[in-house]
Structure formats: structure tokens, C-alpha cells
């Protein structure tokens, strides 16, 4: 069997998404078979006619087969789920009762102050006191355009996907705070919120927080550092859902 450069992976990389692994494996298998059929050297193969390696039709056929098997891609940019709903997992964009349900999100019953633990994240900057505001999901360009046209509602703590930094840039400075479902305290969104003086948690793991609910974010917790990431130290800041009465 023909051996590809990609078959030697000294880092042992494997995607956490089954659809990505299946897609990559199918592409490698097709290239491997074509390389074997072509004969000759790898250099001659990859620098020969471009359609001898892979074509757009090949990639479309691989994707169609994966979708027919029931695989669905995990959207990062929400525009993908909007434009091709048949190819992506349901992102809850049309569900008014949507909430992130992240694996590993810490939850606990209400404490003496009536605060229910509903998540945690990596604090970007330490502030003197915790942040209290209204949770609002900002996951589509339509929502950003609505805020640009009519203004950002007061006390908005924006909850965004891992690609939310680019999406929300036009209205970012109007948020009271941000909870991002990806990234680190060194990510682009973290840098922007730090510069704007907006409290922010990156890599947020949340459960049961819905649009319009009052929440408290532990931005008084210490900021997570590069050393924390390198050592694997836990430096989580908590997120509570407050009594909605």
C-alpha cells in the first residue's frame, strides 16, 4: 500500500470530531490509491496534472457519502449552519429556549444567596467585584445587525460561540461582559475585551443559561495565565444563574 507523508504523524494528532476524522481518512485513502495507481515518485505525482491528485468533484463525493451515512459537521461559524443545514448539526439558532449544554460544565443547586452554579470559564482580567447582567446569545450576523440598528440592550452579557470574536467586533464595546465558548485568555477576543475594559471569560463551559436570564460572573477571580495553561492548573471563574423573580 502506498505510504503518504501524512501517515507519519509524530504528534499523534486526532480530531475530537468523528466527522472530521472520517473525512480526512477518506481523502487520504483516495490519494493513496491514486498515488499507487500512478506509479513513480511522490514528487512526480503531486507536481503532475492537478486533477490527478484530487478534484472538487472528488471532495464533494466524499462529503456526500459521509452525509448519507449520517455524519454531520459541527458548526463553528454559524453562517455554515444557516447556509447548509443539511450538512451541519442543529446549532439551536431557531430555538428561543436554546442554552449551551457543554460537557463538563459545573452545576450545583442554589446557594444561600440564591445563586445556581451554571458554568465556569477562564477569566481574562481580574476586577474588584463580580459582574451581574442579562445573558444574551449573540451567534448570528442578523443579531449583530439588529444591535447595530437598534442598539445593544442595557446590561447585556453576550454569550458567543468560539468564533464570536470576529462576529461581534462591530458591537463588542457596547457589551457589559462576554462569555466565549472557546479560546484562551490570549485569544483575539480576549485581547480586545482587555483593551476595551470589558469583563470576559474565555473557554466558557455553560449549562442551562437561557437568553434573558440574570447571571453573575466571577470576574473577581484571578486571571488565567499562560503558565496555568502550560501546567494544566485549574483557574476557573464561576458563572451563576440568579433568582429570576
C-alpha angles and dihedrals in degrees: 000000000000114000121221129206087242090061089073105070111165091184095054092228118188126168118239088223117083092208092057093050092047092049095047092046092051092050092049091048092052093048091046092054093047092048091052092048093048095053120198127079130328090243092055090048099051095039094046126086107336094227091056091075108037137338133197088251090056092055092045090051092051092050092047091052092050091050090049088055090055100259116144127188122240109240120230100169104045090218087075093060091045096049097040110024091161091063101043136063116258106275095191093242092142096041112100089194094053122142132170111255103191121184109247096022107150114237132178140166120271116289127221089283093053095253118143114206106234106162150329141226146173112288114226100195131011115237131190094248140018122269121247122188148116119297113231125174113227105186108133139056088237090062091049091050090050090054092046091052101040103019133253112289115250118269093015116170101191118219110202140177122248090272092048096107094074093038096053099038094107092058102023097111091057094062121100089213143341135227111193121194093215146022132055136266087272095055123115093255091051091052092050095048090047090053093046092046092240117148110241141176118201126199089028118186109200138175132184099000110136133191112281097020122131113244139177122218121202097229088149086075117102117274116256112247136207087252090057091054092046094050096038091239116165112239100159123167113210132236121207132193108223130218104284095206 
